[in-house]
């Protein structure tokens, strides 16, 4: 779902290239995610499906990212978190 979180409307070939997951396994995973309403599959004019995150899928991806960030930051002490914040402020506009 991370690849779809970064850019919607991906084809199966694009998802395969971006994730490195083999075609059949990827197709299986996409079908499961579609059944759970995490993604939406739409056929384009060329007849090939394109995949996007649904609202539910986008929310789940955002929550997963937040949880991962919390877990990552929990490994730092307060001083290290402050140093990281200062460095990020310098790097990010």
N, C-alpha and C positions, 0 to 999 in steps of 0.2 A: 504494500500500500504506500510505502514511502515514495516510490517512483511516481505514482499517480498523485501523491500529495504535492510534489514539486511541479508537475505539469500534467494537466488533464488531457483527455482525448488522445490516448496512446493506442497504437495498434499492437497486435500480438507480437509482431516482429520487433517493434520498438521496445516493448516490455522485455522480450527475450534478450535483446542486446543490452539493455540497461541493467538487468538483474543477473544475467548469467545462468538463469534457470532453464533447463531443457524444455523444449516445446510442449511435450505431453504433460509434464508435471506442472508447468505454468498454466496450461489450459485447464487442468484439473483444479488447481488452486483458484483460478478466476471464477470457475463455475461455483465453487463453494462460497466464495466471497459474494457472488451475485445472489445466491440463494439466501444468504444472511443479510442481504440488502446493504452491503458495504460498498459495492460498486454498481455502476450502471453500464450496460452494454448497449451500444447503439450502432446500427448498420449505417454505413456511409453510402454515398451515391455509387461508389465503386464496388459495393457489395461486401466489403470487408468490415468486420466489427471494430469499433474503437471503444476504449474503456475509460471511465471517469469515476472518481469517488462520488458517492452519494453524500447527502448531508450527514447521515449516520456514520459513514466511513470517514469523512473529513473530521468529524468530532472525535472519533476513536483514535485517528492518527494524531491529532493535536494532543489528546490526553496521554498517549503513549510517549510522545516527545517530552511533555512536561514531566512525566514520571521518570524518564531516562535522565533528564537534566537534573532532577532532584537527587537521584541516586548518584550521579556523577559528582555533583557538588558536595554531597554528604561525605565524600572521601577527603575533602579539604577542611582544614581548620579555619577559624575565622580570619586569621591574618592572611592565609593563602587565598581565601575567597576575595578579600579586599584587594590583594595584589592582582588577581585575575581580573577583577572588575576594572581596575585602573588600566591594565594592559588592553582590555577589550575596548575601553573608551577611546584609547589612542588609535586603535586599529579601525574601529567602526565609526562612520560619520554620525 
